[in-house]
Amino acid sequence: AIETDIGKIARPKNIWIVPDMPKTRSGKIMRRVIAATSNFTDTGDITTLANPEIVDKIREQVQSAKRAKGEVPRELSETEEHEIKSFGQE
């Protein structure tokens, strides 16, 4: 559906089926958490989430699947690290 409605450029590389999603009033924190999880980095402060315990379950599921596919954590550049930490704050 994404490919048909938006175009091939918007097709996600991976789709993860998880037991629950972090709940927030806006998606800002959730976007940061998902980006950090996918990139093997620290999620930062998640205390304002309605269900912060789900973040560890998602991180474990996504990162173990990525490792099984041969993807491993890599050192992020200073720019990449800053971008992930500030993701959704604007």
C-alpha positions, 0 to 999 in steps of 0.5 A: 500500500505504501509503495502504491500510494506514496511511491517506492521511495517510501517503502520501509526496509524492515517491518517489525511486528511488536507486542505494543508501541510506546505511548506518548501524547505526540510521536516525538519521543516515540520516533527518537526511541524507534530510531535509537533502537534500530541504530543500536544506540541509547534511547535516552529518557523514556520516563514520560512514556505511558508504558516505558517497559515495552521499549526493552522488549522492542529493543531486544526483538529488533536488535536480535533480528538485525544481528541474525541478519548480520547487521551489527552495531557500528560507531556513529559519527558525531553528526549521526549521534546528534541527529538521533538524539535531537530527532523529533525535538523540532 
